[in-house]
Amino acid sequence: MSYLEQNEQEINAGERIYPKAFNEAAPDHKERYQLALNYIKNGDSILDVATGVGYGAYYMSVNTACERVVGVDINDHALEWAKKYFSSEKVTFIREDLLTNFSINLPVEKFDVITCFETIEHINQDMEFINRLFSLLKPGGILLISSPNEDVIPCLDNPFYEGGKNPHHYKHYTPIELRNLLKKNGFNILESFTQCPNNIVKGEDGFVIIYACSNNQVQENKLNSLDKAILKLNTLKMRRTFSFLSNYESQSIDITSIDIRLNELLENNMYLVEAYEQINNKNYEESIRVLEEIDKSLCPESYFWMGLLYQVEGNLYQAIKTYSVLLHNRNRINQVIIEHAEERMIAAYNELIKNN
């Protein structure tokens, strides 16, 4: 098979896409790079493995204060596209075969963050590959890696391909297989995520599994009750949408009301994002209006932002009251937010006593 024929097959199979802007990429691809932003700090060096046409590398470079992003890929045509449409002062694209010792031609020896999305399923020598990624990370570095979930879309019985086999995939991984592979090569899991089918939620039950890993000894952040509920609702919606998943769980239950509630939950999170943007722009009145629209039973975190706004406005009584309501929901909220709310409430109380 010629290079051009193989390239055309990969495009037709959805293995390689050629957008001219990040927003033109497939939703599931975009979601993974948006997740990566949460792990990138000021001054970080990032390696994007199997960067393809480079939209992810570019997106990370312009949406973070990283120092550099290095994108590596073996496909000449993809890299030409990357250099044409996704060039940036902070991005370097390099042609390298991931099955060789590609580290020798990189501009730096070690990286703070490595992204390796939808790559390992193409590789036969997975142990050597993961070990190579481990060697490229600085102490305390982060690896973000994803793979199709063998438990949901088996490699030899893939419903999206005639005959059940994607010719470009060597194997898919169950969550336990990928976890064990990472641990054998020195990685520790920080957090587990999944896509159902596009939206990323915490868990391992969707089409794609994603792990955030570190080469430090760390304790994995386990799913709390809210994470588990969101995962359950997303997987139920996924199974209703894709009929071939009916063998995993009965479809006889009418979950229309659950679908509606899940949409409300996602909508309220979008309200929270909008309110946060208004706060950043110092549009405090508008941010309060948005926060008041949120169903607090679905998104109790919004109490924290309201408390902050009341405190900024000098309405200390209302701030203390709002923080108190938030703390009554502590079993549903991230511990970091709880700690900040406690600190803010004490500060508001002390200020109130001082002023009186």
KOLPA-416417 format. One record per atom (N, C-alpha, C): x, y, z. Coordinates in steps of 0.02 Angstrom, whole numbers, padded with zeros to 5 digits, always signed. Atoms other than C-alpha are relative to their C-alpha. Layout:
<rs>
XYZ...
</rs>
This chain:
<rs>
+00042-00060+00000+00000+00000+00000+00044+00062+00000-00040-00061+00004+00068+00170-00048-00015+00045+00060+00009-00048-00055+00089+00312+00077-00065+00038-00008+00061-00039+00011-00054+00411-00004-00062-00042+00012+00057+00045-00011-00171+00260-00001-00012-00011+00075+00006+00010-00073-00135+00229+00183-00027+00063+00033+00023-00063-00028-00160+00413+00222-00074+00009-00012+00071-00007+00017-00328+00412+00132-00042-00047+00043+00036+00048-00041-00382+00256+00227-00008+00025+00071+00003-00025-00069-00340+00335+00394-00050+00057+00006+00048-00055-00001-00440+00491+00350-00071-00027-00002+00067+00028+00007-00591+00388+00295-00022-00037+00062+00016+00038-00060-00581+00284+00453-00006+00045+00062+00003-00046-00057-00578+00439+00563+00061-00002+00045-00061+00005-00040-00403+00399+00624+00042+00063-00006-00037-00062+00008-00335+00563+00558-00047+00052-00029+00045-00053+00023-00430+00726+00538+00042+00061-00018-00038-00057+00025-00378+00886+00451-00040+00065+00007+00033-00065-00010-00463+01038+00529+00048+00057-00013-00041-00060+00009-00401+01214+00494-00004+00044+00062+00005-00035-00064-00451+01274+00668-00020-00051+00053+00014+00047-00053-00468+01190+00837-00074-00017+00004+00072+00011-00006-00657+01211+00839-00028-00045-00054+00023+00044+00053-00670+01110+00679+00016-00074+00015-00018+00068-00017-00597+00955+00763-00061-00036+00030+00055+00040-00027-00709+00812+00822-00010+00016+00074+00014-00019-00070-00795+00847+00990+00040-00041+00051-00036+00041-00050-00714+00699+01080+00074+00017+00002-00070-00020+00002-00541+00754+01022+00010+00066+00037-00006-00065-00033-00570+00932+01081-00006-00007+00075+00011+00009-00072-00633+00875+01250+00064-00023+00035-00060+00027-00033-00471+00781+01286+00052+00055+00009-00049-00055-00007-00362+00933+01252-00025+00053+00049+00026-00046-00050-00478+01042+01354+00012-00026+00070-00017+00031-00065-00455+00920+01498+00073+00013+00017-00072-00008-00012-00266+00937+01478+00017+00068+00030-00015-00067-00026-00273+01123+01517+00002+00002+00076+00003+00000-00072-00312+01080+01698+00065-00022+00033-00062+00028-00028-00140+01000+01720+00062+00039-00021-00057-00038+00026-00030+01131+01636+00011+00062+00042-00017-00057-00043+00059+01260+01744+00043+00050-00039-00042-00052+00030+00153+01420+01704+00071-00028-00012-00069+00019+00015+00319+01384+01618+00010-00073-00017-00007+00072+00013+00283+01200+01582+00024-00013-00072-00017+00027+00066+00360+01105+01437-00046-00060-00012+00051+00051+00015+00231+00993+01351+00021-00039-00061-00011+00043+00058+00254+00845+01235-00066-00029-00021+00062+00028+00027+00105+00801+01124+00019-00057-00046-00021+00060+00037+00135+00623+01065-00054-00018-00051+00046+00012+00056+00057+00577+00897-00045+00060-00010+00035-00065+00003+00008+00759+00874-00045+00006-00060+00042-00005+00059-00069+00728+00703+00011+00066-00036-00006-00064+00035-00105+00895+00619+00012+00058+00048-00025-00051-00047-00061+00989+00778-00050+00045+00032+00049-00047-00029-00225+01070+00829+00001-00003+00076-00003+00006-00073-00208+01002+01006+00061+00034+00030-00061-00033-00023-00029+01061+01025-00009+00075-00002+00012-00072+00006-00079+01233+00963-00048+00024+00054+00050-00019-00049-00231+01239+01077+00030+00007+00070-00032-00003-00066-00126+01201+01231+00048+00059+00004-00049-00054-00001+00004+01330+01181-00032+00069+00009+00031-00067-00003-00117+01476+01164-00048+00008+00059+00048-00004-00056-00231+01433+01311+00032-00012+00068-00036+00006-00063-00097+01411+01444+00061+00045-00002-00062-00038-00005+00058+01501+01505+00060-00047-00002-00056+00046+00007+00168+01353+01458+00058+00033-00037-00058-00028+00035+00343+01385+01393+00004-00025-00071-00005+00029+00067+00336+01266+01245-00045-00062-00005+00034+00063+00015+00239+01125+01162+00037-00031-00058-00033+00038+00053+00327+00993+01058-00048-00053-00025+00044+00050+00029+00217+00892+00941+00039-00047-00045-00036+00049+00041+00287+00730+00868-00049-00045-00036+00041+00045+00040+00212+00624+00730+00043-00028-00056-00039+00030+00054+00273+00510+00591-00027+00018-00069+00033-00012+00064+00153+00570+00456+00022+00068-00029-00027-00061+00031+00236+00698+00340-00056+00048-00020+00054-00043+00023+00073+00762+00267-00034+00034+00059+00031-00029-00060-00003+00788+00440+00043+00057+00028-00044-00051-00028+00150+00885+00498+00004+00062-00045+00002-00058+00046+00148+00994+00342-00063+00041+00014+00063-00033-00016-00034+01034+00383+00006+00038+00066-00009-00031-00066+00013+01070+00564+00040+00065-00006-00042-00059+00006+00149+01192+00514-00035+00056-00039+00035-00050+00039+00031+01279+00392-00055+00034+00040+00060-00027-00032-00122+01299+00503+00007+00009+00076-00003-00002-00073-00063+01278+00683+00070+00019+00025-00066-00024-00021+00105+01364+00694-00008+00050+00058-00001-00046-00056+00146+01461+00851+00072+00007+00023-00068-00010-00025+00302+01534+00929+00018-00051+00053-00014+00047-00054+00284+01411+01071-00004-00073-00022+00010+00069+00023+00252+01256+00962+00055-00020-00049-00048+00030+00046+00382+01145+00877-00028-00067-00022+00023+00064+00026+00329+01002+00763+00060-00039-00026-00057+00042+00018+00450+00857+00738-00025-00066-00027+00017+00066+00027+00440+00702+00629+00041-00054+00036-00033+00054-00035+00480+00549+00734-00044-00062+00000+00034+00064-00006+00434+00365+00736-00006-00016+00075+00009+00012-00071+00357+00330+00906+00027-00067+00023-00027+00066-00018+00425+00152+00901+00076+00000+00005-00073-00004-00006+00604+00213+00898+00016+00044+00060-00021-00042-00056+00705+00310+01026-00007+00074-00021+00012-00066+00028+00623+00472+00970+00023+00057+00045-00019-00053-00047+00684+00566+01124+00065+00035-00020-00066-00028+00014+00857+00597+01049-00005+00064-00041+00006-00059+00043+00792+00730+00929-00045+00054+00029+00044-00050-00031+00683+00826+01051+00041+00059+00026-00038-00060-00020+00731+01005+01098+00016+00003+00075-00015+00004-00072+00727+00965+01286+00001-00073+00020-00006+00069-00022+00768+00808+01383-00061-00024+00038+00055+00020-00043+00621+00807+01503-00058+00050-00007+00060-00041+00007+00442+00872+01501-00040+00000+00065+00045-00004-00058+00319+00929+01634-00065-00037-00011+00064+00032+00018+00166+00862+01543+00008-00035-00067+00002+00037+00064+00147+00729+01408-00073-00018-00014+00067+00021+00022-00017+00707+01313+00008-00055-00051-00005+00058+00044-00040+00540+01227-00071-00027-00011+00071+00015+00009-00219+00532+01164-00011-00046-00060+00019+00046+00054-00285+00386+01061+00060-00021-00042-00062+00019+00033-00111+00323+01021+00020-00071+00015-00027+00064-00021-00068+00169+01121-00035-00059-00033+00035+00056+00033-00200+00063+01034+00030-00017-00068-00033+00011+00064-00095+00079+00875+00068-00036+00007-00069+00021-00012+00064+00012+00956+00004-00070+00028-00010+00069-00022+00120-00168+00976+00042-00003+00063-00047+00002-00057+00266-00137+01096-00020+00050+00053+00027-00050-00046+00162-00052+01229+00043+00010+00062-00043-00007-00060+00279-00089+01377+00058+00047-00014-00058-00042+00018+00428-00010+01289-00022+00072-00011+00024-00067+00015+00323+00137+01232-00016+00039+00064+00017-00034-00063+00254+00178+01406+00063+00015+00041-00063-00012-00035+00428+00158+01481+00037+00059-00029-00033-00056+00033+00493+00282+01353-00033+00066+00022+00034-00060-00023+00360+00408+01402+00019+00017+00072-00020-00010-00070+00405+00383+01585+00068+00034+00003-00068-00028+00000+00587+00423+01546+00003+00072-00023+00001-00068+00026+00536+00587+01463-00032+00050+00048+00033-00044-00048+00446+00657+01615+00048+00024+00054-00036-00026-00058+00523+00770+01746-00029-00032+00063+00029+00023-00063+00501+00715+01927-00064+00038+00017+00065-00032-00013+00320+00749+01972-00038+00019-00063+00034-00016+00063+00273+00761+01788-00065-00037-00007+00067+00027+00012+00101+00719+01720-00003-00031-00069+00017+00032+00064+00054+00595+01584-00076-00005-00004+00071+00008+00015-00121+00608+01509-00005-00048-00059+00001+00052+00052-00158+00451+01409-00071-00027-00007+00067+00026+00012-00316+00383+01328+00004-00060-00047+00007+00058+00044-00372+00224+01241-00073-00018-00007+00068+00028+00004-00533+00149+01174-00009-00053+00055+00015+00045-00055-00616+00048+01312-00021-00068-00027+00014+00067+00025-00609-00138+01270-00065-00028+00029+00061+00025-00031-00754-00170+01389-00062+00026-00036+00057-00031+00033-00867-00058+01282+00003-00010-00076-00009+00012+00072-00797-00068+01104+00059-00048-00010-00053+00049+00007-00697-00230+01089+00037+00008-00066-00041-00011+00060-00554-00220+00966-00019-00047-00057+00016+00049+00052-00608-00378+00873-00075-00005-00013+00072-00001+00011-00794-00340+00882-00025+00072+00004+00014-00071-00001-00800-00154+00848-00061+00015-00044+00062-00009+00039-00978-00108+00793+00004+00057-00050-00007-00056+00046-00916+00047+00702+00037-00018-00064-00039+00021+00058-00817-00055+00574-00029-00064-00029+00023+00061+00034-00873-00182+00445+00049-00056+00015-00043+00056-00018-00807-00350+00499+00024+00003+00072-00014-00004-00072-00784-00287+00677+00071+00019+00018-00070-00014-00017-00600-00237+00664+00022+00065-00033-00032-00061+00027-00521-00066+00645+00070-00020-00022-00065+00023+00024-00371-00103+00534+00059+00040+00026-00055-00042-00024-00270+00036+00615+00015-00010+00074-00010+00011-00071-00286-00027+00794+00030-00069+00012-00030+00063-00019-00176-00161+00868-00041-00034+00055+00042+00026-00054-00279-00182+01027-00033+00057+00037+00030-00046-00047-00397-00094+01146+00015-00024+00070-00018+00017-00068-00375-00092+01334-00061+00004+00046+00047-00008-00055-00490-00130+01478+00031+00048+00050-00029-00045-00051-00470-00007+01622+00054-00034+00041-00050+00034-00042-00378-00137+01726+00064-00015-00039-00060+00013+00040-00260-00180+01582+00042+00063-00007-00038-00062+00009-00212+00001+01552+00029+00023+00067-00026-00017-00066-00195+00033+01739+00063-00041+00016-00057+00043-00015-00080-00116+01759+00061+00016-00042-00056-00019+00045+00025-00066+01608+00035+00063+00026-00029-00063-00026+00050+00108+01680+00038-00012+00065-00032+00012-00064+00090+00045+01854+00065-00040-00007-00060+00040+00011+00216-00083+01791+00058+00043-00025-00052-00045+00025+00311+00061+01710+00012+00060+00046-00017-00051-00049+00316+00167+01867-00049+00056+00010+00049-00054-00007+00162+00276+01847-00050-00015+00056+00055+00003-00048+00033+00311+01981-00059+00040-00026+00060-00033+00025-00146+00355+01935-00021+00056+00047+00027-00057-00038-00202+00527+01992-00076+00001-00004+00072-00003+00011-00376+00528+01915-00018-00041-00061+00025+00037+00058-00479+00422+01796-00060+00037-00029+00055-00034+00035-00596+00496+01665-00024-00046-00056+00027+00038+00056-00706+00427+01528-00043+00045-00043+00041-00039+00047-00804+00489+01376-00062-00040-00018+00064+00033+00009-00989+00449+01357-00047+00038-00046-00058+00023+00037-00974+00463+01209+00054+00053-00009-00047-00055+00009-00895+00636+01196+00016+00036+00065-00009-00037-00062-00921+00722+01363+00045-00038+00048-00045+00032-00047-00783+00687+01488-00028+00007+00071+00021+00002-00070-00837+00635+01662+00049-00046+00037-00043+00044-00038-00744+00549+01802-00028-00071-00002+00022+00069+00003-00748+00359+01791+00035-00038-00055-00034+00045+00048-00704+00215+01673-00049-00038-00044+00051+00041+00032-00867+00157+01593-00021+00022-00070+00020-00026+00065-00874+00255+01430+00039-00031-00057-00034+00026+00059-00808+00227+01254+00076+00005+00006-00072-00013-00006-00638+00300+01296+00018+00007+00074-00025-00010-00068-00538+00287+01458+00060+00047-00003-00054-00049-00003-00420+00428+01506+00028+00000+00071-00031-00002-00066-00294+00425+01648+00048+00059+00004-00050-00050-00018-00200+00569+01726+00048-00035+00048-00049+00039-00039-00039+00491+01794+00058+00044+00020-00060-00035-00023+00114+00548+01889+00055-00052+00013-00056+00044-00018+00287+00474+01915+00019+00008+00073-00009-00006-00072+00275+00525+02098-00046-00049+00036+00044+00041-00041+00200+00420+02237-00059+00044+00022+00059-00040-00015+00024+00490+02247-00059-00046+00014+00061+00037-00012-00147+00434+02305-00052+00021-00050+00050-00015+00051-00281+00422+02173-00061+00034+00031+00061-00033-00021-00428+00540+02190-00060-00043-00019+00056+00046+00012-00575+00422+02208-00063+00038-00018+00063-00031+00018-00747+00457+02139-00043+00010+00062+00048-00012-00054-00866+00540+02262-00070-00018-00025+00068+00021+00017-01053+00509+02264-00028+00038-00060+00024-00040+00057-01089+00651+02142+00032-00023-00065-00035+00025+00060-00955+00590+02019-00032-00065-00023+00029+00065+00018-01031+00415+02025-00069+00009-00031+00066-00012+00028-01205+00483+01993+00003+00027-00070-00007-00029+00067-01149+00587+01845+00024-00053-00050-00023+00054+00044-01055+00437+01773-00057-00047-00017+00056+00046+00012-01207+00326+01793-00049+00030-00050+00048-00032+00045-01321+00451+01707+00028+00005-00071-00032-00005+00066-01198+00477+01564+00003-00067-00035-00003+00066+00032-01176+00291+01534-00069-00025-00019+00069+00018+00019-01365+00265+01536-00020+00035-00065+00016-00037+00062-01384+00401+01403+00038-00030-00059-00041+00028+00054-01242+00326+01302-00030-00066-00025+00027+00066+00019-01322+00153+01305-00067+00006-00035+00063-00011+00035-01489+00222+01252+00013+00023-00071-00015-00027+00067-01409+00313+01105+00028-00053-00046-00033+00051+00042-01308+00163+01044-00030-00068+00017+00039+00060-00012-01418+00010+01027+00044-00062+00011-00043+00059-00007-01272-00112+01016+00024-00010+00072-00021+00007-00070-01235-00077+01200-00055-00030+00044+00057+00024-00039-01403-00150+01253+00017-00063+00039-00017+00061-00036-01319-00311+01306+00036+00014+00066-00035-00018-00061-01227-00217+01443-00048+00014+00057+00048-00018-00052-01382-00160+01536-00069+00004-00031+00068+00002+00026-01569-00178+01517-00021+00070-00024+00027-00062+00027-01651-00046+01408-00074+00008+00014+00072+00000-00012-01824-00082+01476-00023+00057+00046+00018-00053-00047-01818+00058+01604-00007+00066-00038+00010-00066+00029-01889+00226+01550+00040+00051+00040-00042-00047-00037-01754+00351+01598-00005+00070-00031+00009-00066+00029-01826+00502+01507+00010+00055+00052-00006-00051-00052-01840+00598+01670+00073+00007+00023-00070-00004-00019-01660+00553+01711+00039+00040-00052-00032-00039+00053-01606+00621+01542-00011+00074+00011+00016-00070-00011-01695+00784+01580+00040+00028+00058-00036-00023-00059-01615+00796+01750+00075+00007-00015-00070-00005+00018-01442+00762+01678+00012+00063-00042-00008-00061+00040-01468+00900+01550-00004+00062+00044+00003-00056-00046-01517+01016+01691+00065+00008+00037-00064-00002-00036-01358+00970+01784+00054+00031-00044-00051-00026+00045-01250+01005+01632-00013+00074-00015+00018-00070+00014-01345+01167+01597+00021+00045+00058-00019-00040-00058-01315+01227+01774+00075+00009+00005-00073-00009+00001-01130+01194+01757+00021+00052-00051-00015-00052+00049-01131+01302+01601-00016+00069+00029+00015-00062-00035-01216+01438+01705+00059+00020+00044-00056-00014-00045-01072+01422+01828+00060+00027-00039-00054-00025+00042-00945+01446+01688-00013+00072-00021+00019-00068+00020-01040+01599+01627+00009+00050+00058-00007-00044-00058-01046+01671+01803+00074+00014+00015-00072-00008-00012-00859+01642+01824+00030+00050-00049-00025-00048+00050-00825+01736+01662-00022+00071+00017+00024-00066-00020-00932+01881+01723+00039+00026+00059-00041-00020-00058-00834+01883+01887+00068+00024-00024-00066-00019+00027-00670+01888+01791-00002+00069-00033+00007-00065+00034-00737+02037+01693-00026+00054+00047+00023-00047-00051-00792+02120+01857-00072+00024-00010+00072-00014+00008-00975+02117+01802-00037-00036+00057+00024+00036-00059-01030+02073+01979-00076-00006+00001+00073+00003-00001-01215+02115+01962-00025-00054-00048+00021+00050+00050-01231+02009+01805+00018-00071+00024-00021+00065-00024-01134+01866+01886-00048-00025+00054+00049+00020-00051-01254+01865+02035-00066-00022-00033+00062+00018+00035-01402+01862+01916+00006-00071-00029-00010+00067+00029-01329+01709+01828+00001-00052+00055-00005+00048-00055-01289+01623+01992-00068-00014+00031+00067+00009-00028-01467+01649+02053-00043-00046-00044+00038+00043+00046-01529+01553+01899+00016-00074+00012-00024+00068-00007-01434+01397+01954-00041-00038+00052+00034+00045-00047-01526+01253+02037+00053-00024+00050-00052+00015-00049-01424+01240+02197+00001-00073+00021+00000+00071-00016-01478+01060+02225+00043-00039-00049-00042+00033+00050-01385+01015+02065+00071+00025+00001-00067-00030+00003-01239+01133+02082+00013+00041+00063-00010-00037-00062-01207+01179+02265+00063+00042+00001-00062-00040+00003-01034+01245+02218-00015+00074-00015+00016-00070+00017-01123+01402+02155-00008+00043+00062+00002-00038-00062-01149+01452+02337+00067+00034+00015-00066-00028-00014-00962+01480+02349+00011+00065-00037-00010-00060+00040-00959+01605+02207-00046+00057+00024+00046-00051-00025-01111+01695+02277+00027+00030+00065-00030-00025-00062-01027+01707+02447+00058+00048-00013-00055-00044+00018-00872+01782+02367-00026+00068-00023+00027-00062+00026-00976+01911+02275-00031+00043+00054+00028-00037-00056-01073+01961+02430+00056+00031+00042-00056-00024-00041-00907+01978+02522+00034+00059-00034-00030-00055+00038-00834+02088+02384-00043+00063+00005+00045-00058-00004-00988+02199+02391-00007+00028+00071+00005-00023-00069-00971+02214+02580-00062-00023+00037+00061+00027-00032-01133+02120+02617+00021-00061+00041-00031+00053-00039-01051+02019+02755-00051-00049+00030+00052+00044-00027-01212+01953+02833-00020-00053-00052+00022+00045+00053-01267+01878+02667+00056-00048-00020-00057+00043+00016-01092+01811+02632+00006-00057+00050-00006+00051-00052-01085+01719+02799-00057-00050-00006+00058+00044+00008-01260+01650+02772+00010-00048-00059-00010+00041+00060-01215+01588+02598+00054-00052+00010-00052+00049-00015-01053+01507+02654-00026-00055+00047+00027+00049-00047-01149+01421+02795-00042-00053-00037+00040+00047+00039-01272+01344+02671+00046-00047-00040-00048+00040+00038-01125+01286+02565+00031-00055+00044-00033+00048-00044-01041+01202+02714-00048-00054+00024+00048+00052-00016-01202+01109+02752-00003-00053-00056-00002+00046+00057-01176+01026+02581+00070-00030-00009-00071+00017+00007-00995+00980+02617+00011-00071-00027-00010+00068+00023-01019+00795+02580-00007-00007-00076+00008+00002+00073-01058+00838+02398+00051+00043-00037-00043-00051+00030-00920+00964+02367+00073-00015+00011-00071+00010-00004-00735+00957+02333+00029+00031+00063-00027-00022-00064-00633+00974+02493+00037+00067-00006-00036-00063+00010-00530+01118+02420-00048+00059+00006+00050-00053-00004-00688+01223+02398-00024+00009+00072+00021-00002-00070-00743+01179+02575+00051+00039+00042-00052-00034-00040-00577+01237+02647+00001+00075-00015+00002-00072+00018-00584+01402+02551-00062+00034+00029+00061-00029-00027-00764+01430+02605+00006+00012+00075-00009-00009-00072-00719+01403+02787+00045+00060+00015-00045-00057-00009-00575+01527+02772-00035+00066-00013+00035-00062+00019-00685+01656+02685-00053+00018+00052+00052-00014-00049-00826+01638+02812+00030+00028+00064-00034-00026-00060-00705+01664+02958+00023+00071-00011-00023-00068+00016-00632+01817+02871-00059+00049+00000+00059-00043+00002-00806+01888+02840-00026+00013+00070+00023-00007-00069-00856+01856+03021+00044+00048+00039-00047-00044-00035-00699+01940+03089-00007+00072-00022+00009-00067+00026-00726+02089+02976-00064+00031+00026+00063-00023-00025-00906+02102+03030+00005+00021+00074-00010-00016-00070-00857+02100+03215+00040+00063+00008-00043-00059-00003-00722+02229+03184-00038+00063-00017+00037-00059+00022-00841+02348+03095-00054+00020+00050+00052-00015-00049-00968+02335+03236+00027+00009+00070
</rs>
